[in-house]
Amino acid sequence: MAKKIKSSNGISKYNRNKYIWAYIFILPQIIVFFGFSLYPIVMSYVYSFYDWSGIGPLTNFVGLKNYTRILTESSFWNAFGNTFVYTAGFTVVSISIALILALVLNNPNLKGRGIYRTVYFLPVVTTMAIIGIVMQNIFGTQGFFNEFLKAIGLIDQSISWLSNPVLAMILLIIIGSWKEIGITMIYWLTGLQMIPREVYEAAKIDGAGSWQTLRYITLPLLKPIGATILLLTVVSSMRVFDLVKTLTEGGPYFATETLELYIYRFAFAPDGPSQVGFASAAGVILGLTVFIISLILGWVVYKVSGQKRKPLGGGIK
């Protein structure tokens, strides 16, 4: 066997060539990351200290004026509150229903469960903006849903689903949850399939029923992945934009406007000059908010995942 030639620094020529090719292959991703992720993030912080329309050089430095203006505007806090309302509703609905679906589809005796999993996952691969446009036609005043309710005699007059602030937000939560529930279901299925079958067999020998097995075995063992799912769901739902933009445009009367749509409204103002500096400051606040929430939930994930599995507390009752 031929010996590998070593250079003066102890690294063989073969390994050096391997490292070089590895860096060559990851170079495009590095360029994309710096050009389309890191650079815009850094410049957002820079722009937030300027009164800038997005055109021309940065000349009008205003310091923290954009931030003080944001924190005193009621429209910002309205969007801030709407974002958290959507996040709370989306998180509760998507996580709970996805868990129920995962429990049902994890049953090895269920026929056609692969088909069901595919059906529930299909909305995930559909573009959110397209879903928003389709749902706008379905739930419009003269849309399919109103016509269907009239046909079966449940209503006499059309319901303004998207013109009512409460109904519009509920629709956003339901549609957003339906769109993303498939991926959350996959996460739960992964957690369920990581639980050893021997644990269930031992519980069955001890005389545990289905509810007792779920309460004392399945749910406690799902806590680590459940905490991770909570983190991913909350962070993703706080960045909702395309569904709100295409379904409600933030209406009625800004009742469903979220932070990302608020930022878009000032950065690409259709009715006046763009305020990129002000929008960048709002984006920085949103980013810091998501970062803080991620840290808190990340700590929860660490604490839950780091706990040693305890005995079932004297057996199943």
C-alpha positions as CSV (number, residue, x, y, z in Angstrom):
1,M,0.0,0.0,0.0
2,A,1.4,3.3,-1.0
3,K,2.1,5.7,1.8
4,K,0.5,9.1,2.0
5,I,2.9,11.9,1.4
6,K,3.0,14.3,4.4
7,S,3.8,18.0,4.2
8,S,6.0,19.8,6.6
9,N,3.0,20.7,8.8
10,G,2.0,17.1,9.2
11,I,-1.1,17.2,6.9
12,S,-1.0,14.7,4.1
13,K,-1.4,15.9,0.6
14,Y,-4.6,13.7,0.3
15,N,-6.2,15.3,3.3
16,R,-5.2,18.8,2.2
17,N,-6.9,18.3,-1.2
18,K,-9.9,16.9,0.5
19,Y,-10.2,20.0,2.7
20,I,-9.7,22.3,-0.3
21,W,-12.6,20.6,-2.2
22,A,-14.8,20.7,0.8
23,Y,-14.4,24.5,1.1
24,I,-14.9,24.8,-2.7
25,F,-18.3,23.0,-2.4
26,I,-19.5,25.1,0.5
27,L,-18.2,28.4,-0.9
28,P,-21.5,29.1,-2.9
29,Q,-23.5,28.7,0.3
30,I,-21.2,31.0,2.2
31,I,-21.5,33.6,-0.5
32,V,-25.3,33.4,-0.5
33,F,-25.4,33.5,3.3
34,F,-23.2,36.7,3.5
35,G,-24.9,38.3,0.5
36,F,-28.6,37.6,1.3
37,S,-28.7,36.9,5.0
38,L,-25.9,38.5,7.0
39,Y,-25.4,41.7,5.0
40,P,-29.2,42.6,5.0
41,I,-29.3,42.0,8.8
42,V,-26.3,44.2,9.5
43,M,-27.6,46.9,7.1
44,S,-31.0,46.8,8.7
45,Y,-29.4,48.0,12.0
46,V,-27.5,50.7,10.1
47,Y,-30.6,51.9,8.2
48,S,-32.6,52.1,11.5
49,F,-30.6,55.1,12.6
50,Y,-31.4,57.1,9.4
51,D,-34.4,58.8,7.9
52,W,-34.0,57.1,4.5
53,S,-36.4,56.4,1.8
54,G,-34.4,53.5,0.2
55,I,-33.1,55.7,-2.6
56,G,-29.9,57.7,-2.5
57,P,-27.1,57.9,0.0
58,L,-27.5,57.7,3.8
59,T,-27.2,61.4,4.9
60,N,-30.0,62.1,7.4
61,F,-28.8,60.5,10.6
62,V,-31.6,60.6,13.3
63,G,-30.1,58.3,15.9
64,L,-32.8,56.7,18.0
65,K,-35.6,58.8,16.7
66,N,-37.1,55.9,14.6
67,Y,-37.2,53.7,17.7
68,T,-38.8,56.3,19.9
69,R,-41.4,57.0,17.2
70,I,-42.2,53.3,16.9
71,L,-42.6,52.8,20.6
72,T,-45.1,55.7,20.8
73,E,-47.2,54.7,17.9
74,S,-50.5,52.9,18.6
75,S,-50.4,51.2,15.2
76,F,-47.2,49.5,16.1
77,W,-48.6,48.1,19.3
78,N,-51.7,47.1,17.5
79,A,-49.6,45.0,15.1
80,F,-47.5,43.7,18.0
81,G,-50.7,42.5,19.8
82,N,-52.1,41.0,16.6
83,T,-48.9,39.1,16.1
84,F,-49.1,37.6,19.6
85,V,-52.8,36.8,19.2
86,Y,-52.1,34.9,16.0
87,T,-49.1,33.2,17.5
88,A,-51.0,32.0,20.5
89,G,-54.0,30.7,18.5
90,F,-51.8,29.1,15.8
91,T,-49.6,27.4,18.4
92,V,-52.5,26.0,20.4
93,V,-54.5,24.8,17.4
94,S,-51.7,23.4,15.3
95,I,-49.8,21.6,18.1
96,S,-52.9,20.0,19.7
97,I,-54.5,18.9,16.5
98,A,-51.2,17.6,15.1
99,L,-50.7,15.6,18.2
100,I,-54.1,14.0,17.9
101,L,-53.5,13.2,14.2
102,A,-50.1,11.7,15.1
103,L,-51.5,9.5,17.8
104,V,-54.2,8.2,15.4
105,L,-51.8,7.7,12.5
106,N,-49.2,6.0,14.6
107,N,-51.5,3.1,15.1
108,P,-49.9,0.1,13.2
109,N,-53.3,-1.5,12.8
110,L,-54.7,1.5,10.9
111,K,-55.1,0.6,7.2
112,G,-53.9,3.2,4.7
113,R,-52.2,5.3,7.3
114,G,-49.5,6.2,4.7
115,I,-52.1,7.7,2.5
116,Y,-53.6,9.7,5.3
117,R,-50.2,11.1,6.3
118,T,-49.6,12.2,2.7
119,V,-53.0,13.9,2.5
120,Y,-52.4,15.8,5.7
121,F,-48.9,16.8,4.6
122,L,-49.9,18.1,1.2
123,P,-50.8,21.6,2.3
124,V,-47.3,22.1,3.7
125,V,-45.8,22.0,0.2
126,T,-48.4,24.5,-1.2
127,T,-47.4,28.2,-1.4
128,M,-49.0,30.2,1.5
129,A,-49.7,33.1,-0.8
130,I,-51.7,30.9,-3.2
131,I,-53.7,29.5,-0.3
132,G,-54.5,33.0,0.8
133,I,-55.8,34.0,-2.6
134,V,-57.9,30.8,-2.8
135,M,-59.3,31.2,0.7
136,Q,-60.2,34.8,-0.1
137,N,-62.4,33.6,-2.9
138,I,-63.9,30.9,-0.8
139,F,-64.7,33.1,2.3
140,G,-65.6,36.3,0.4
141,T,-69.0,37.8,0.7
142,Q,-70.1,36.1,-2.6
143,G,-67.7,33.2,-2.1
144,F,-68.3,29.5,-2.2
145,F,-68.7,29.1,1.6
146,N,-71.5,31.6,1.9
147,E,-73.3,30.2,-1.1
148,F,-73.0,26.7,0.4
149,L,-74.4,27.8,3.7
150,K,-77.3,29.5,1.8
151,A,-77.9,26.4,-0.3
152,I,-78.4,24.1,2.8
153,G,-80.5,26.8,4.6
154,L,-78.2,27.7,7.5
155,I,-78.1,31.4,6.6
156,D,-80.3,33.8,4.6
157,Q,-77.7,36.6,4.1
158,S,-74.0,36.4,3.3
159,I,-71.6,36.6,6.3
160,S,-68.7,39.1,6.0
161,W,-66.1,36.7,7.2
162,L,-63.2,38.9,6.2
163,S,-64.8,42.2,7.2
164,N,-65.4,41.2,10.8
165,P,-62.2,41.7,12.9
166,V,-62.8,38.7,15.2
167,L,-63.9,36.3,12.3
168,A,-61.0,37.5,10.2
169,M,-58.4,36.7,12.9
170,I,-60.1,33.3,13.6
171,L,-59.9,32.5,9.9
172,L,-56.2,33.4,9.7
173,I,-55.5,31.1,12.7
174,I,-57.5,28.2,11.3
175,I,-56.1,28.5,7.7
176,G,-52.5,29.0,8.9
177,S,-52.8,26.0,11.2
178,W,-54.3,23.8,8.5
179,K,-51.4,24.8,6.2
180,E,-48.6,23.9,8.6
181,I,-50.3,21.1,10.6
182,G,-48.7,18.4,8.4
183,I,-45.1,19.3,9.4
184,T,-46.0,19.5,13.1
185,M,-47.7,16.1,12.8
186,I,-44.5,14.6,11.3
187,Y,-42.5,16.0,14.3
188,W,-45.0,14.3,16.7
189,L,-44.8,11.0,14.8
190,T,-41.0,11.1,15.1
191,G,-41.3,11.5,18.8
192,L,-43.9,8.7,19.1
193,Q,-41.8,6.3,17.1
194,M,-38.8,6.9,19.3
195,I,-40.7,5.5,22.3
196,P,-39.7,1.8,22.8
197,R,-42.5,-0.7,22.1
198,E,-41.3,-2.6,25.2
199,V,-42.6,0.2,27.4
200,Y,-46.1,-0.2,26.0
201,E,-45.9,-4.0,26.3
202,A,-44.9,-3.7,30.0
203,A,-47.8,-1.3,30.6
204,K,-50.2,-3.6,28.9
205,I,-49.0,-6.5,31.1
206,D,-49.6,-4.3,34.2
207,G,-53.2,-3.8,33.1
208,A,-53.0,-0.2,31.8
209,G,-55.8,1.0,29.5
210,S,-55.4,3.3,26.5
211,W,-56.1,6.5,28.5
212,Q,-53.7,5.4,31.3
213,T,-51.0,4.6,28.7
214,L,-51.4,7.9,27.0
215,R,-51.4,9.9,30.3
216,Y,-48.6,8.2,32.2
217,I,-46.3,6.9,29.4
218,T,-46.8,8.6,26.0
219,L,-47.3,12.2,27.0
220,P,-44.4,12.3,29.6
221,L,-42.0,10.7,27.1
222,L,-43.0,13.3,24.5
223,K,-42.1,16.3,26.6
224,P,-38.6,16.8,25.1
225,I,-39.7,16.8,21.5
226,G,-42.9,18.7,22.5
227,A,-40.7,21.5,23.9
228,T,-38.8,21.6,20.6
229,I,-42.0,21.7,18.6
230,L,-43.3,24.6,20.7
231,L,-40.1,26.5,20.0
232,L,-40.3,25.9,16.2
233,T,-44.0,26.7,16.1
234,V,-43.9,29.9,18.0
235,V,-40.9,31.3,16.1
236,S,-42.4,30.4,12.7
237,S,-45.8,31.8,13.5
238,M,-44.4,35.2,14.6
239,R,-43.1,35.7,11.1
240,V,-46.4,35.3,9.4
241,F,-46.8,37.6,6.4
242,D,-47.9,36.1,3.1
243,L,-51.1,34.7,4.4
244,V,-52.2,38.0,6.0
245,K,-51.1,39.9,2.9
246,T,-53.1,37.9,0.5
247,L,-56.1,37.0,2.7
248,T,-57.0,40.2,4.6
249,E,-54.3,42.8,3.8
250,G,-54.2,43.5,7.5
251,G,-57.9,44.5,7.6
252,P,-60.5,45.3,8.5
253,Y,-59.2,48.6,9.9
254,F,-55.7,47.0,10.7
255,A,-57.4,44.4,12.9
256,T,-55.3,41.6,11.5
257,E,-52.1,43.5,10.7
258,T,-49.1,41.7,12.0
259,L,-45.6,43.1,12.6
260,E,-44.2,41.9,9.3
261,L,-47.1,43.4,7.4
262,Y,-46.5,46.6,9.4
263,I,-42.9,46.7,8.3
264,Y,-43.9,46.0,4.7
265,R,-46.4,48.9,4.8
266,F,-43.7,51.5,5.6
267,A,-40.9,50.0,3.6
268,F,-42.9,49.8,0.4
269,A,-45.6,52.4,1.1
270,P,-48.0,52.5,-1.8
271,D,-49.6,55.8,-0.8
272,G,-46.5,57.8,-0.1
273,P,-42.7,57.9,0.2
274,S,-41.1,54.7,1.5
275,Q,-39.7,54.9,5.0
276,V,-37.0,52.2,4.9
277,G,-35.2,53.6,8.0
278,F,-38.4,53.5,10.1
279,A,-39.3,50.0,8.7
280,S,-35.8,48.8,9.5
281,A,-36.1,49.9,13.1
282,A,-39.4,48.0,13.4
283,G,-37.7,45.0,11.8
284,V,-34.9,45.2,14.4
285,I,-37.5,45.3,17.2
286,L,-39.3,42.3,15.7
287,G,-35.9,40.4,15.4
288,L,-35.0,41.1,19.0
289,T,-38.4,40.0,20.2
290,V,-38.1,36.7,18.3
291,F,-34.6,36.3,19.6
292,I,-35.6,36.8,23.2
293,I,-38.5,34.4,22.9
294,S,-36.2,31.9,21.2
295,L,-33.8,32.2,24.1
296,I,-36.6,31.6,26.7
297,L,-38.1,28.6,24.8
298,G,-34.6,27.3,24.1
299,W,-33.9,27.3,27.8
300,V,-37.2,25.4,28.3
301,V,-36.1,22.9,25.7
302,Y,-32.7,22.5,27.4
303,K,-34.3,21.9,30.8
304,V,-36.9,19.5,29.6
305,S,-34.5,17.5,27.4
306,G,-31.8,17.5,30.1
307,Q,-34.0,16.0,32.7
308,K,-33.4,12.3,33.5
309,R,-36.3,10.1,32.9
310,K,-38.0,9.4,36.2
311,P,-39.9,6.3,37.1
312,L,-43.6,6.4,36.4
313,G,-44.4,7.3,40.1
314,G,-45.4,4.1,41.7
315,G,-46.8,2.5,38.6
316,I,-49.8,3.3,36.5
317,K,-53.0,4.0,38.4
